[in-house]
Amino acid sequence: MNIISSIILVLIGVCIFVLLATLFFKEKRKKYTAENVLKDLEMQKLLMEKRSKDEQDIDIPYTFIDSFFNNFSFTEKIAPYNVITEARRYEWFIGIKEYWTIYIVGSTVLTASLFIMLNGHIGCVIGYVLGFYIHRFMLHVHRRKYKFIENDRISIYMKTMTNSLHILGTVIDAIEEVKPLVHSSIREELDKATFKLKQGKSVAEALTSLDKKYPYKELIFFHEMLDVADKNGGKNTEALESIAMDFEDRKVKQMQLYAETTQGMKAFRNTASIVISLPFIFKFFVPQAYSILMRTPLGSIVFIFISLVILYCYTRLQKLADWNPEE
């Protein structure tokens, strides 16, 4: 038992060192302004677009583990197939190997932490169960970042489509003019729309697939007004311009909110990491304090309670950062 405890403690020590090094030993501190956040997201967008087509089209294996998890509603979202499929929706291209690597590393660290918090109680093995939900947290992080990239792509599409329709007069010609200017994910849907328009479908019907792919109420309303403008010969595009500007304003407000909350979230994560690391620091450097703090049931309960409070505060801050200023 002593050997196992020593191994777990060494593992935790290494993880804490890497965490603290990542948090505190940066080459320089970032300035969290809307401009810098936009630059960072633009760089991430370029990296996403460099992903090869072959990597995106790799088949996702469906195993017996997926079949088992899909039988229950509370485990359906953590099935490997479902996680990887949703990750691709946000252009996070992980495979089955990455899924299990994240699980093994994350659940081991989590179990080791619970081992210390619970003073070696067998209940720490629940960390290997909770480890499956690490992917959900990582998906949430990628989804937040991808939201801004997605909004930027839609905003570009709206503005270029409005300008092209005003100049060319027909939606089909406007779509052909817009295709080279928009992202490939939107271009694919515009190719489908062009085919449907040539078959005699209305603009609203032709662009239904784009509405389903990006279910924004502003985009749906934009396509409805686009249908009206097309029937009027491409005239009266003021409504389209207004919708495009409103969507752009919404994107900017969300970016400003994200920039203002990022610094606070970073400070909160640093403080929370230090608080949660206290038992491990005591274990290595102040064994007497560790004995007083964690060797009693009350001490373990208090520390777990503090950890839950930190988790609750973190989720509340995340909801604030995700707030939609237009709602």
C-alpha positions in Angstrom: 0.0 0.0 0.0 2.9 2.3 0.8 4.4 1.8 -2.7 1.1 2.5 -4.4 0.6 5.7 -2.3 4.1 6.8 -3.2 3.5 6.3 -6.9 0.3 8.2 -6.8 1.9 11.0 -4.9 4.7 11.3 -7.4 2.2 11.4 -10.2 0.3 14.2 -8.5 3.4 16.1 -7.8 4.4 16.0 -11.5 0.9 17.1 -12.5 1.0 20.0 -10.1 4.4 21.1 -11.2 3.3 21.1 -14.9 0.1 23.0 -13.9 1.9 25.7 -11.9 4.5 26.0 -14.6 1.8 26.5 -17.2 0.0 29.1 -15.1 2.7 31.2 -13.7 5.8 30.9 -15.9 4.8 32.5 -19.2 7.2 34.4 -21.4 4.8 37.3 -21.1 1.4 38.1 -19.8 -1.3 38.4 -22.4 -3.4 41.5 -22.6 -7.0 40.4 -22.8 -8.6 42.9 -25.1 -11.2 42.3 -27.8 -8.6 42.9 -30.4 -6.1 40.4 -29.0 -8.9 37.8 -28.5 -9.9 38.2 -32.1 -6.3 37.7 -33.2 -6.0 34.6 -31.1 -9.3 33.2 -32.5 -8.2 34.1 -36.0 -5.0 32.1 -35.6 -7.0 29.2 -34.2 -9.3 29.4 -37.2 -6.3 29.2 -39.6 -5.0 26.2 -37.8 -8.4 24.5 -38.0 -8.6 25.2 -41.7 -5.2 23.5 -42.2 -6.7 20.2 -41.2 -6.5 17.8 -44.1 -9.7 16.5 -45.7 -8.5 13.0 -45.1 -8.3 13.6 -41.4 -11.8 15.0 -41.3 -13.3 12.0 -43.2 -11.8 9.2 -41.2 -14.5 6.8 -40.1 -15.4 6.7 -36.4 -15.5 3.1 -35.1 -18.7 2.1 -33.4 -17.8 -0.5 -30.6 -19.7 -2.5 -28.0 -18.9 0.3 -25.5 -20.9 2.7 -27.6 -23.8 0.3 -27.7 -23.7 -0.1 -24.0 -23.5 3.6 -23.2 -26.3 4.4 -25.7 -28.7 2.2 -23.7 -28.8 4.8 -20.9 -29.7 8.5 -21.3 -27.2 9.6 -18.6 -24.2 7.9 -20.4 -25.2 8.5 -24.0 -23.3 11.8 -24.2 -20.0 10.2 -23.0 -20.0 7.4 -25.5 -16.8 7.6 -27.6 -18.6 7.6 -31.0 -20.9 10.5 -29.8 -18.1 12.5 -28.3 -15.9 12.2 -31.4 -18.8 13.1 -33.7 -19.7 16.2 -31.7 -16.0 17.2 -31.5 -15.9 17.2 -35.3 -18.9 19.6 -35.3 -16.6 22.1 -33.6 -13.6 21.2 -35.8 -11.8 19.4 -32.9 -10.5 16.4 -34.9 -9.8 13.7 -32.3 -9.8 10.0 -32.9 -10.5 6.9 -30.8 -6.8 6.9 -29.6 -7.0 10.5 -28.4 -10.3 9.8 -26.7 -8.9 6.9 -24.6 -5.6 8.8 -23.9 -7.6 11.7 -22.5 -9.7 9.3 -20.4 -6.7 7.4 -19.0 -4.6 10.4 -18.1 -7.6 12.5 -16.8 -9.2 9.8 -14.8 -5.9 8.7 -13.3 -5.1 12.3 -12.1 -8.6 12.6 -10.8 -8.5 9.3 -8.9 -5.1 10.2 -7.5 -6.4 13.6 -6.3 -9.4 11.9 -4.6 -7.1 9.4 -3.1 -5.3 12.2 -1.2 -8.5 14.1 -0.4 -10.3 11.0 1.0 -7.1 9.9 2.8 -6.8 6.7 0.8 -10.5 5.7 1.0 -11.6 3.1 -1.6 -14.2 5.6 -2.8 -11.5 7.4 -4.7 -12.0 4.9 -7.6 -15.1 6.9 -8.6 -12.5 9.1 -10.3 -12.3 6.5 -13.1 -16.1 6.9 -13.6 -16.0 10.6 -13.5 -13.1 10.6 -16.0 -15.6 9.9 -18.8 -17.0 13.3 -18.3 -13.7 15.1 -18.9 -14.5 15.0 -22.6 -17.7 16.8 -22.0 -15.8 19.6 -20.3 -13.3 19.8 -23.1 -16.1 19.9 -25.6 -17.6 22.8 -23.8 -14.3 24.7 -24.0 -14.0 24.0 -27.8 -17.6 24.9 -28.3 -17.1 28.3 -26.7 -14.1 29.1 -28.9 -15.8 27.8 -32.0 -18.8 29.9 -31.4 -16.9 33.1 -32.2 -15.3 31.5 -35.3 -18.7 30.4 -36.5 -20.3 33.8 -35.9 -17.5 35.4 -37.9 -18.1 33.1 -40.9 -21.8 33.7 -40.8 -21.3 37.5 -40.6 -19.0 37.5 -43.6 -21.6 35.4 -45.5 -24.4 37.8 -44.7 -22.5 40.9 -45.6 -21.1 39.6 -48.9 -24.5 38.1 -49.9 -26.2 41.4 -49.3 -23.7 43.4 -51.3 -23.7 40.8 -54.2 -27.5 40.7 -54.4 -27.7 44.5 -54.5 -25.2 44.6 -57.4 -26.2 41.5 -59.4 -30.0 41.4 -58.8 -30.5 37.6 -58.5 -29.8 35.2 -55.7 -28.2 32.5 -58.0 -25.7 35.0 -59.4 -25.1 36.4 -55.9 -24.4 32.9 -54.5 -21.9 32.2 -57.3 -20.2 35.5 -56.6 -20.1 34.8 -52.8 -18.8 31.2 -52.9 -15.1 32.0 -53.2 -15.3 34.5 -50.3 -16.9 32.3 -47.6 -15.7 29.4 -45.6 -15.7 25.9 -47.1 -18.4 24.7 -44.6 -20.8 27.4 -45.9 -19.7 26.9 -49.5 -20.8 23.3 -49.4 -24.3 24.3 -48.4 -24.3 27.0 -51.1 -23.5 24.4 -53.7 -26.6 22.4 -52.6 -28.6 25.6 -52.6 -27.6 26.4 -56.2 -28.6 23.0 -57.4 -32.0 23.3 -55.7 -32.6 26.8 -57.1 -31.9 25.6 -60.6 -34.6 23.0 -60.0 -37.1 25.7 -59.3 -37.1 25.7 -55.5 -37.6 29.0 -53.7 -34.7 30.7 -51.9 -36.0 29.8 -48.5 -36.3 26.1 -49.4 -32.9 26.0 -51.1 -31.2 27.4 -48.1 -32.9 25.1 -45.6 -29.8 22.9 -45.1 -27.7 26.0 -44.2 -30.4 27.0 -41.6 -30.2 23.5 -40.1 -26.4 23.5 -40.0 -26.3 26.9 -38.3 -29.6 27.3 -36.4 -29.4 31.0 -35.7 -32.7 32.9 -35.7 -31.0 35.8 -37.4 -29.7 33.6 -40.3 -33.2 32.1 -40.8 -34.8 35.5 -40.9 -32.0 36.7 -43.3 -32.9 33.9 -45.7 -36.6 34.8 -45.5 -35.9 38.4 -46.4 -33.5 37.1 -49.1 -36.4 35.3 -50.6 -38.5 38.4 -50.6 -35.7 40.5 -52.1 -35.1 37.9 -54.8 -38.8 38.0 -55.8 -38.5 41.8 -56.1 -35.6 41.6 -58.5 -32.8 42.1 -55.9 -34.2 45.5 -54.9 -34.9 46.8 -51.4 -32.0 45.1 -49.7 -32.2 47.5 -46.7 -33.7 44.8 -44.5 -30.8 42.4 -45.4 -28.3 45.1 -44.5 -30.0 45.7 -41.2 -30.0 42.0 -40.3 -26.3 41.7 -41.2 -25.4 44.7 -39.2 -27.4 43.5 -36.2 -25.6 40.1 -36.3 -22.2 41.9 -36.6 -23.1 44.0 -33.5 -24.1 40.9 -31.6 -20.8 39.2 -32.5 -18.8 42.3 -31.3 -20.7 42.5 -28.0 -20.1 38.8 -27.3 -16.4 39.2 -28.1 -16.2 42.2 -25.8 -17.9 40.3 -23.0 -15.6 37.4 -23.5 -12.5 39.6 -23.4 -13.7 41.3 -20.2 -14.4 38.0 -18.4 -11.3 36.1 -19.6 -8.9 37.9 -17.2 -11.3 37.2 -14.3 -11.7 33.6 -15.2 -7.9 33.2 -15.4 -7.4 34.7 -12.0 -10.2 32.5 -10.6 -8.6 29.3 -12.1 -5.2 30.2 -10.6 -6.7 30.8 -7.1 -8.8 27.6 -7.3 -5.8 25.6 -8.4 -3.8 26.8 -5.4 -6.6 26.0 -3.0 -7.1 22.5 -4.4 -3.4 21.9 -4.3 -3.1 22.6 -0.6 -3.4 19.0 0.6 -0.7 17.9 -1.8 1.6 20.7 -0.7 1.0 19.8 2.9 1.6 16.1 2.2 5.0 16.8 0.7 6.3 19.8 2.8 4.2 19.9 6.0 3.2 16.4 7.0 1.9 17.5 10.4 -0.5 19.9 8.8 -1.6 17.2 6.4 -2.3 14.9 9.3 -4.5 17.5 10.9 -6.2 18.5 7.7 -6.9 15.2 5.9 -6.5 12.4 8.5 -9.9 13.1 10.0 -13.3 12.6 8.4 -14.3 16.2 9.1 -11.2 17.5 7.4 -11.9 15.5 4.2 -15.6 16.5 4.2 -14.7 20.2 4.6 -12.2 20.0 1.7 -14.6 18.2 -0.6 -17.2 20.9 0.3 -14.8 23.6 -0.6 -14.0 21.9 -3.9 -17.7 21.7 -4.8 -18.1 25.4 -4.0 -15.2 26.2 -6.3 -16.8 24.0 -9.0 -20.2 25.8 -8.6 -18.6 29.2 -8.8 -16.7 28.2 -11.9 -19.9 27.1 -13.7 -21.6 30.3 -12.7 -18.8 32.4 -14.2 -18.9 30.3 -17.3 -22.6 31.0 -17.7 -21.8 34.7 -17.3 -19.1 34.5 -20.0 -21.5 32.7 -22.3 -24.3 35.3 -21.8 -26.0 36.5 -25.0 -26.3 40.3 -24.9 -29.1 40.2 -27.4 -31.4 37.9 -25.3 
